[in-house]
Amino acid sequence: MKAGDLRHPVEIQHFTAVRDPGSGEFGDPAWQKFASTWAAVEPLSAKDLIAAQAAQSEATARIVIRYRPDVLSAMRIVHRGQIYSIEGPPLEDQKSGQEYLTILVSKGVKDG
């Protein structure tokens, strides 16, 4: 993966309760920024969509980011104001497993 391919800024969010700094109490859980990173965002090809549907996956796009071990399927990604739910665990690259992650996503809101 070339650095130039990662040209889309994305925000990874996680669903968590935020602690009030004054009272120390936790508020209602909400989506919060977890990390910002650069990514390659591309819709799935017709062939990939058919394969995803056969596997009963709702994936409609793939997002590739540099490897980070802390991205979970319970998170979501925001790109250009669109919310993408992560469909299944992120896939590590086949070469070393620590260069990049491929994340299959679907458009739409995932409630905590």
N, C-alpha and C positions, 0 to 999 in steps of 0.2 A: 504494500500500500504506500503510495507516494503522498507526501505531506500536502501537495497541491489538491489531492482528491478530497481532503477534509476541509471544505471551504464553506460549510454552513454552520453558523453559530446555533447551538442548541442548549437548552437548560434541562437538566435532569432534576426531577422533583420526587420527594417522598412524602408520604402521608404520616403526619406526626402531630402530637400536641406540643404547643409552645408554652414554656414556663413564663409567667408574668414576673419581670425582674423586681417589681415592687413587693408583691405579696408572696411570691414563690409558688403560687398555685398554678396548676396546669389548666390551660384553656381548652376549648373544644378542638379536637383534631382537625387539621386542615392540610392541604398540599403546600409544602414549603420547598424553597430552592435547596437542592442538595449539592449541585455542581453545575458549572458552565463549562462547555468544551466545544471543540470543533468536530464536525462530523461530515460524512458523505450521506446524503439523504436521497434515496431513489425509490420510485414505485416498483412493485414487483412486476415482472413481465407476465404476459398472459399464461405462459407455461408454468411459472412459479405460482400464479394465482390458482390455477387448476390443481396443482399439487398440494397447495395449502388447504384448499377446500376439501380435497380428498382426505386429508389428515384432520379434517374438522377444525381447522385453524381459521381465525378471522383475520390473519395477517394481510395487510394491503401494501406494505412498504418495508424496506430494510434500511436501518441506520447503522453506519459503521463508525466507531470511535476508537481512539487509541485505548489499549488495554488498561483497565482498572478493575481490581478485584471486588470492588464494593457496589457494583451495579446489580440490582436484584429485579426479578420479574414483578415484584409488587410496586415498583416505581413507575413513573411515566415520563415522557419527554415532550417538551414544548419547542416547536420550530415554526417561526413566522406566524405566531399567534394560534397555531393549530395544536391541539392536544393529541398525543399519540399514546395509547396504552401499550405496554410491553406484553407481547404474547409469548410466554415461555421463557426459559432461562437464556441469557445471552450466550452466543456461541463463540468460543475462542478460535483464533486462527489455527490452521492445520500445521503450520511450520513449527513454531515454538510454543504456541499457546499463550504467549505474553506480549504480542505485538499489537493486536487489535481485537475488538469484539464486534460481532455482527448481531444486531438486535432486530428481531422481527416485530413489527408494530402494526396496530390498526388505529385508524382515526376514531376519536370519540373519547368520552369521559369515562374513567374508571373510578367508581366510588370506593374510596378507602378500602 
